Amino acid sequence: MSNIIPLLNTLPTSLVPADVEFFDPPMCCPTGLCGPTLDQTLLDMNEMILDLQREDLRVERYQMSSQPNAFLGNAEVMKLVREKQMAALPIIVVRGMVIKVGAYPTRDEIRVALNRVAE
């Protein structure tokens, strides 16, 4: 019987909410790192995401055109998109709480939010 408990406490990663979620504006590819010129902000975001993942944090990025259900499944995100339309994007959510709207966060903003939500 004791062997069953660890299995019941383990959820598939698709059911476990991400620690950090990026609801991105429309881009030409999932990372925005394509085309003839690279956006330094997107390069910095990609580097930060890789750093967070190396720390075993689950990070997800969503684009409305390819993952509409991620947007539709988050009432706060949809409220912001309805109110501000595309100007609301990107929207950053840390452990279920919107921390930034209309711009990408700094590493410090992500750290502060992760610590605040953990308390």
Buried (B, 14 or more C-beta within 10 A) or exposed (E): EEEEEEEEEEEEEEEEEBBBBBBBBEBEEEBBBEEEEEEEEBEEBBEBBEEBEEEEBEBBBBBBEEBEEBBEEBEEBBEBBEEEEEEBBBBBBBBEEBBBBBEBBEEEBBEBBBEEEEE
